Amino acid sequence: MEQLAVQDAQLDDILRRLARADDAMAVLDEQPVSTELPGGGEIIEKLAPEIRAAALYRHLREIRATGAGPRVRLERATYLTPLITETVNALMTQPVTASDRRLAISMPIALLKCSYDIKRQAVLQSVCQPRMETSLVTDSILATFSALFDLLVCYWVQRLPPPQRFWGELHALYHLASHVGVGSRKSGPRQAPLLRESAMPT
């Protein structure tokens, strides 16, 4: 009993380190939410990178602010990840004028940060469900590790210092993964290398 209380206290501490005051926190996928891209994905893909980035950012902000549950958040953010990556790469490699430089720096970070926030919220929600689904928690944690790594790399490429809270959230994610058994025999033999690769990609 005492050990369970200690574990619960540890979990509460980890979740506090991951949570933020402005998180929209529906625990279950009860609220129907439109998560489709306005105009459809094919139209968005054909837009110039800077216009596509603005449309993607608005859409990601809508997902982040809704009452969608963890599965909807994770599935939608994961579906958009290739398009986000393509857009970020295009923004960071295309020639820019001095007047556009601020946008070229800020928009890739904004896109990656919003995608990371959605996945981070999915982690919190999946852990807080009345009946925690191990597979959903595991998928959320691994996706969030990957999203946070991409965000930190973007800061590094732009030669900007990332906010200190991201390092704290990285540690909290690792502690949460250990706490719920991601990478242990209990969660399956394939999870251990996946966790290491997400935390420390090559």
ChimeraX attribute file (.defattr): number of C-alpha atoms within 10 A of each C-alpha:
attribute: neighborCount
match mode: 1-to-1
recipient: residues
	/A:1	6
	/A:2	7
	/A:3	8
	/A:4	9
	/A:5	10
	/A:6	11
	/A:7	13
	/A:8	12
	/A:9	12
	/A:10	15
	/A:11	18
	/A:12	12
	/A:13	13
	/A:14	21
	/A:15	20
	/A:16	14
	/A:17	16
	/A:18	22
	/A:19	16
	/A:20	11
	/A:21	6
	/A:22	8
	/A:23	16
	/A:24	17
	/A:25	19
	/A:26	20
	/A:27	20
	/A:28	17
	/A:29	15
	/A:30	10
	/A:31	12
	/A:32	11
	/A:33	15
	/A:34	12
	/A:35	17
	/A:36	11
	/A:37	17
	/A:38	13
	/A:39	8
	/A:40	9
	/A:41	13
	/A:42	9
	/A:43	11
	/A:44	18
	/A:45	14
	/A:46	10
	/A:47	12
	/A:48	12
	/A:49	19
	/A:50	17
	/A:51	13
	/A:52	17
	/A:53	25
	/A:54	14
	/A:55	15
	/A:56	22
	/A:57	21
	/A:58	15
	/A:59	16
	/A:60	25
	/A:61	15
	/A:62	14
	/A:63	23
	/A:64	24
	/A:65	13
	/A:66	18
	/A:67	21
	/A:68	26
	/A:69	23
	/A:70	29
	/A:71	21
	/A:72	20
	/A:73	28
	/A:74	25
	/A:75	16
	/A:76	19
	/A:77	25
	/A:78	19
	/A:79	11
	/A:80	16
	/A:81	15
	/A:82	11
	/A:83	17
	/A:84	21
	/A:85	15
	/A:86	13
	/A:87	22
	/A:88	23
	/A:89	14
	/A:90	17
	/A:91	21
	/A:92	18
	/A:93	9
	/A:94	9
	/A:95	11
	/A:96	13
	/A:97	8
	/A:98	9
	/A:99	8
	/A:100	10
	/A:101	13
	/A:102	11
	/A:103	15
	/A:104	22
	/A:105	19
	/A:106	12
	/A:107	19
	/A:108	25
	/A:109	21
	/A:110	18
	/A:111	23
	/A:112	23
	/A:113	20
	/A:114	22
	/A:115	28
	/A:116	23
	/A:117	23
	/A:118	26
	/A:119	31
	/A:120	27
	/A:121	26
	/A:122	32
	/A:123	29
	/A:124	23
	/A:125	26
	/A:126	28
	/A:127	23
	/A:128	18
	/A:129	15
	/A:130	9
	/A:131	8
	/A:132	12
	/A:133	12
	/A:134	16
	/A:135	12
	/A:136	17
	/A:137	25
	/A:138	22
	/A:139	19
	/A:140	27
	/A:141	26
	/A:142	23
	/A:143	22
	/A:144	27
	/A:145	25
	/A:146	18
	/A:147	25
	/A:148	25
	/A:149	20
	/A:150	18
	/A:151	23
	/A:152	20
	/A:153	15
	/A:154	21
	/A:155	18
	/A:156	12
	/A:157	11
	/A:158	15
	/A:159	10
	/A:160	12
	/A:161	9
	/A:162	15
	/A:163	10
	/A:164	8
	/A:165	11
	/A:166	15
	/A:167	13
	/A:168	13
	/A:169	20
	/A:170	18
	/A:171	16
	/A:172	19
	/A:173	24
	/A:174	18
	/A:175	16
	/A:176	22
	/A:177	18
	/A:178	13
	/A:179	14
	/A:180	16
	/A:181	17
	/A:182	27
	/A:183	19
	/A:184	16
	/A:185	11
	/A:186	11
	/A:187	15
	/A:188	11
	/A:189	12
	/A:190	12
	/A:191	19
	/A:192	15
	/A:193	11
	/A:194	15
	/A:195	23
	/A:196	14
	/A:197	14
	/A:198	18
	/A:199	19
	/A:200	11
	/A:201	12
	/A:202	5
